[in-house]
Amino acid sequence: MPTDDLPETLHVTTEEQLRAVSSLTRHRIMAVLRFEPATITQIAGRVGLAKGSSSYHVRLLERAGLVKVVRTRKVRGVTERYYAMAARAIVLPDPGTGQPDVLMRHAVADLEAAPVDGERYVRMAHLRLTEEQFAELGARLEELADEYRQLSDPSLPDVSLAFALFRPGPHEQVEGEAK
């Protein structure tokens, strides 16, 4: 089912949209719809929820404008709806000071839910970079993610990539810590 007519990006701006994406369950439903449309039954099977729960969460996402019905068909007298993402990419606002980053919170939850015996690459590195190096690394990471997104094949198993390049806030010295 083609979804070629989808806009490239949708910016999350409303409270309703923020509430919708803050749920880990709804995040996982959007991940199911990332590459191809699916019915409530298909979503429920992939996410491991009852059909009623899946339907509830999809309705909230639809009301928030994050997913939409892209096709319907009659099956034994019942209208079956196929849902897809409302855009190819969902852009979240930057969190306010002291607020959790929803995207990173979801990435960590997905990582924790991934099979422990599965292959994974997880690393955290503390770097000291010039402004130019910082900007170059950020651009290279985005280019690499875009390059591999273009190579994505919906018939292959899902792979998640999350990265965060940032300058941490000021480090307050703990009493007794060396100066």
N, C-alpha and C positions, 0 to 999 in steps of 0.2 A: 504494500500500500504506500504510494508515494506521499511524502509530506514536503515536497519541493517548494510549495508556496508559503512555507513558514517564514516569518521574519527572522532575521539573523539573531537579534537580541531583544530581550524584554527586561526592562529595568524594574526591579521590585521597589515600589515607592510608597504603597499604602500600608496602613496598620494591618488590614486584613491579609494582604500578601505576606507581610512579615510574620504574622502569626502562622500562616499556612506553611511557610518554609521552615519555621523553627521546630516543627515536629519531625523527629527522626523517622517515624513511620511514613509520613508524607514525602520526606526526602527519598526514602527507598522506593516509594511508588514512582516518583519522578525519574529515578534511576532506571526503573523498568521501562519507562516510556521514552527514554533518552534516544534510542535508536529506531524503534518501531512502535506503531500503535498497538494497543492491546485492549481486550475486553476486561470487565470486572473479574470474571472467572480466571482469566489468564494472569491478571495482576495478583489476585488472591493467591494463586498457586506459586507464583514467583516470590512473593513477599512472605508467604507463610501465614496469611491471615484468613479469617472467615470471610465469605463473600460479602456479608452485611457490613463488616468493619471496613473492608476495602471500598465498598460503595460509599460509605460515610466519608472516608478520607478523600476519595476522588471527587465527591460533590463539593467538599470544602476547597479543594484545589481548583475546581472548575469555577466556582463562585468567585474566587480570588483572581481568575483570569490566567492561571498558570498552566492549566491543561484545557483541552477542548475536544469536543466530539468531531472526528474527522470522517467518520463513515458509520452508517447504520445498515442493518439487514434484519430481515424477519427469519427467526428460527423457531419452528413449532409454535407459531402464533405470538411469540415474544420478540420485541425489538431489542436486538443486540447492538450495543454501542461500542465503537472503537475509539479510544482516547489516545491523544498524542500531546506532547509538550506544545505550549502555545508559541514557542520560539525555539530556535536551535540552541541558544544559550540564555540562561537566566543570570542577570547581573544583580548581585546583592549590594546594598549600600555598605559603606565602611561603618564598622561599629563605632559608637560613641566612646568616649573615654571611660574605661572601667567596664565596658560591656563585652560580653563574650562574642567572639567571631563565630557566627552560625556555621559558616562554611567549614572552618577548621574543626569545630565541635563535631560536625557530621562526619568529616573525614576520619577523625580519631575513633568515633563510634563504629564506622564501617571497618576500620583497621582492626579494632578489638573484636568485631564479630567475624572477621575472616578466619578461615581454618588455620590453626597454629602450625600444622605440618605443611601448609602450602608455601610456595616460593614467594618471597617478598623482599623488598629492598626498603629499609627504613634507616634513615640517618639524620642526625642533627649535627650541624657544624657551626661553630662560632668563628666568624671571620672578622677581620679588620680591613675595610676597603675604603678607597677614596670615593668621592661622590660619583666620579666617572665609572669606576669599576662596579659600584653598586648598580648604577643605571644599566651598564652593559650586561651584567649578570641577570638582572631582571628581564631585560629584553631577550636574552638568549633562552632563558627558561620559558618565557611565553612563546617564543618561536618554536622551540622544541615541542611543547605541548600542542601547539597548533599543527605542526607537521604530523605528529602521530594521530591527532584527531582526524585529519584528512585520510589517514590510512585505516581508520576504524572499519571493521567489517561486522555487521550485526549478526552474522552466523558464528562468530567466534565468541569464546567466553569473555565476560566483562573483566576489565582491568581498570583500576582507579588510580589516578595520579593526583596528588595534592602537593602543593608547595607553598611556602610562605617565605618571602624574603623581606625582612623588616629590620628597622633599627629599634632595639629594645628601649624602653623608657629608662630614665635615670635609675641607676642602681644605688639604693640607699645602703649605707654601710651599717652592718650589724655590730652591736657593741662587742668589743673584743676582737673584731676582725682586723687583720693587719692593714695598715694604711699604705 
